[in-house]
């Protein structure tokens, strides 16, 4: 679920990622305050009441967007990286991105950091593996 309002239902909440200002979310095609993971789908009535919009499910085999890579936490992904044989074809755990001043941005796979530029120029492509 993607947060577009200010209040949220707490029953069944599994995880919450809220932001100080709204950002454009490709999963719903508009700005949102963040996202909430629930243990099971919410009824349409609850979604309407709290102004929640269901996010699109990741499609297996579809390359992930930069936004999806950065917000993902402990997500299994299939790595396609013909120029990086140590990880090419492997299922790895994606734990989002990290930015260090003066060092740039990194993507974290199985606890190891990979330069973000490798993902932007398609040297490494990640696809959902669930």
Helices and strands as residue ranges (DSSP letters): E 2-3, E 13-25, E 30-38, H 44-49, E 52-53, H 66-71, E 75-80, E 91-100, E 104-109, E 112-115, H 117-120, E 125-128
